Amino acid sequence: MEDERYARAALSRLMEPQDAAGLALVHVAGAVDALRIATGKLAVGPRLEQDMTGVLAEQGSSSWAGMGAALKRWAPRIPDLAPERDLATMQRLGGRMIMPADEFWPAQLSDLGIHEPICLWWRGLEHELPAAAKSVALVGSRDSTSYGAAVTGDLAYSLAQRGFTVISGGAYGIDAHAHRAALAGGSAALPTIAVMAGGVDRFYPSGNDDLLRAVANQGAVIAEVPPGSAPTRYRFLQRNRLIAALAAVTVVVEARWRSGALNTAHHAESLGRAVGAVPGSVHSANSAGCHRLLRDGGAVCVTDAGEIAELASPSGESLAEPKAGVRADHDGLTLEDLILLDALPLRSTSSVEKLCTVAGLSMDSVRAGLGRLGLLGLAASERGGWKRSKDKV
Amino acid sequence: MEDERYARAALSRLMEPQDAAGLALVHVAGAVDALRIATGKLAVGPRLEQDMTGVLAEQGSSSWAGMGAALKRWAPRIPDLAPERDLATMQRLGGRMIMPADEFWPAQLSDLGIHEPICLWWRGLEHELPAAAKSVALVGSRDSTSYGAAVTGDLAYSLAQRGFTVISGGAYGIDAHAHRAALAGGSAALPTIAVMAGGVDRFYPSGNDDLLRAVANQGAVIAEVPPGSAPTRYRFLQRNRLIAALAAVTVVVEARWRSGALNTAHHAESLGRAVGAVPGSVHSANSAGCHRLLRDGGAVCVTDAGEIAELASPSGESLAEPKAGVRADHDGLTLEDLILLDALPLRSTSSVEKLCTVAGLSMDSVRAGLGRLGLLGLAASERGGWKRSKDKV
C-alpha cells in the first residue's frame, strides 16, 4: 500500500494530467510497475505495449506514438522525482495524498474510466466527499458582474444550507463568490471544495489567499498535480474535467461567449452529468455564454437553488419550491362560466335575459352558471339583477 | 359570394370565437345555410347533426351538448344581427371584412383546422399578410420593465428592418413597444399587425389610441369579432390563438409566472409553431414566465433578432450573426504545443533541456513544437534560449 502511494505520488509528477499513455500504463501494469517502467528500471515487454494499445483503443485513442515516445517524454522529469518529499510537504500543510484505494476517494471519479486521476493532493478537512448527488459545481467568469456575484452568493449559500458541497475552481469572480457564500451557509460537513490547477501548497490566484485558506480550514483545496506545480493553461483545462466529474450538476452562473466555464460544462455533458445555466440580461456579455449553453440544448435553465437541487437529485424528484403565482379568481372556471363572468357588469346589474345576449349563452346555461359563480363568491344578485361580487373585483 | 360575406359577418356576431358547435356547423353546412339554421330559418336534419358529431369527434370534442343547446345559446343574439351595418361600419373606418375565400386571407390560419376564424375584421393597409415565415409575434407583460422595453424595441425594429411583420396584441407594455419599434423600423410592406380581442372600431386600451391609429395607417388592426364587440377575458384568450397562428414564431420577451403571453406561447406550441423566450434577470418577476418556458423545454432561448429569424426560417438555416468571440492565440494548438507554450517563460529565456523538464515532453517534441510556435509568432529564440514572443503576450 505504501509502495503504491509512493508510486502514485511520483507518477503524478512525472506525467501531466490526462497523459493517455501514462494512464494506460498504470491501468495495465499497476502503479508500482508503471513507475519502474517509466523510470527505466523495468523493461517494456511486447505484451504490455499490446495491452496498452488495446486499452487506448477502447478509450477512442486509436493511434498513439508508442511507448518509445512516452518514455522520452517522461525522461526529463525523472531527476526531479521525490515522492517522499511531496508527501512530507502535504503532512506539513495538514493535508495528505489520496488514491483510488483509499476510503476517502470520491467514488464518482470512476466515471472518468482510465482518465481517473492517478491521485489527489488533498488539503483540508479529513472528511469524505458526500455522495455525488450532494455536490454541485458553480462556475463562471473571473470578471463577474454585480448580478453574477449576487446570484452566485444566493445559490451557493442556499445549496450549502441544504447540505450540498459547492465545488468550484478557486478563481476570482464567480468561483470566489461561490466558495465564500458556501462557507457562510455551510451546514454540510464539507461545505465547499476548491479544485486547483496547480499545487495545493501555493494558493492561486494569490489575491484569493485568505479565502482559499478558509476553504482549506472548513472544506478542502485539492489538485491532481503535486505540490509546487505551476497552474498552466493546460492544467486548467484538465482541472475542469475534475470539477465536472466530482459534481452531480455543473451550473454556469455567468460566462462570456468564450469561457473556461463552458469547457467545464462540456466535460459535465460528456460525462452524462446535468448542466445548468443561469439566464441573465441579453445585453450582458457575461451572460452570453450561459445563453449559448441554453440554445445549444445541453443546459437546463436554472433560477434558484431548488431547481439546481432538482437537477442533482438522482430520482429527478421535484425539489423546487412552487413559484408564488397569484391565483386568479377565474382559475378553474369552465369556458362558459368564464364568458358569463366577463358579461357580468361591475357596477350596475344585468337581467338574466341581457346576460344571455351579451354572453351568447342559453337561458339554462346562464342560470346554472350564475348559481356556480354565486357559490364561488364571484357573482351576486341585487334587486332582481346580477352583477360581479364586490369583494372579488 | 356576397351571401357568403353577409352570412359570415352575421355568424361572427352570433357565435363567440371558438364556438365548437358553430364552427362544425359552418364546416358541414357552409356559412349561408349555417346562418339559416342558427337563426331558425332552416330545420336541422338528423344527417347534419350526425355529420357535425363526426367533425367534432375528429377535433377531439367527443361530447357536445347537441344542436338544441347550441341553438338555445345563439337565440338571444339573433335580434342584434345586422351584417350590412357592420360591413358599412368597416367601410367607413377604411377597413373591410375578409374571409377564407378572399385573396388576402392569411393562408397559415388553415392550420387551425375547423377552428379557423369565420372571418377577420381588418382595418388597415390593403395588403396581404406576408408568408407565415415572414411574421413574428412579440408578446409579453403589460407592466414591462425598462429591460423588457429596451429588448422589445431592439427586436421589433430589427425584425421589421429585415422585412418581418411584427404581430402583437396592442396592449400596454411589451405589445406597445413591439408595435412602435416595428413602425419605426418598417421596411416591410406590412411592418406590424395588432390583433384585438374586441372590435376594431374601438381601440383598446384607450391609452394606446394614437399608437393603434398609427398601426392601422401603416399596418393593420384586426379582430375576429365584429365592430362594437367588447374585449372580454374569454375573447382575449381566443385572440391569443390567432396571434400564435398568424406568426411563424411566437417570442415571449417578458412575462410573469402567470401571464397571458404564456397562453399565446402554448397555442403556438400546440400548432407546431416555434416558441422563443428572452432570458432576463432571475431577480425579475417579469422574466419568471420566460424562464418557465425555457425550463419546460417548449421554448428556445433567443437573445437577438438574428436568432429569431433563424427560428422563423422554414429551412432552419442559420441567420444569426456569429458572436464576436475573441480568438485566443492558443486556439487550434495541439495539446503538446499548448503545454509547451505554457512552459515558455515570458521575460527570461529557457533552454530546450529545461523546457523538456518543465513541459514534460521529449527533446524531439520540444524542438518540433518550438518550430511551430515560432512560425505562429508565439515563441522567439534569443541568445540561445527560448521565450514567449513579445508581440503576442
Interface residues (C-beta under 8 A of the other chain):
Chain A: L14 M15 E16 D19 A69 K72 R73 W74 A75 P76 R77 P79 D80 Y147 A150 V151 A230 T232 R233 Y234 R235 W257 R258 V278 P279 G280 S281 V282 H283 S287 A288 C290 H291 R292 L294 R295 V300 C301 V302 T303 D304 E307 K323 A324 G325 V326 A328 H330 L335 L338 I339 L341 D342 A343 E353 C356 T357 G360 L361 S362 M363 D364 S365
Chain B: L14 M15 E16 D19 A69 K72 R73 W74 A75 P76 R77 P79 D80 Y147 A150 V151 T232 R233 Y234 R235 L237 W257 R258 V278 P279 G280 S281 V282 H283 S287 A288 C290 H291 R292 L294 R295 V300 C301 V302 T303 D304 E307 K323 A324 G325 V326 A328 H330 L335 L338 I339 L341 D342 A343 E353 C356 T357 G360 L361 S362 M363 D364 S365
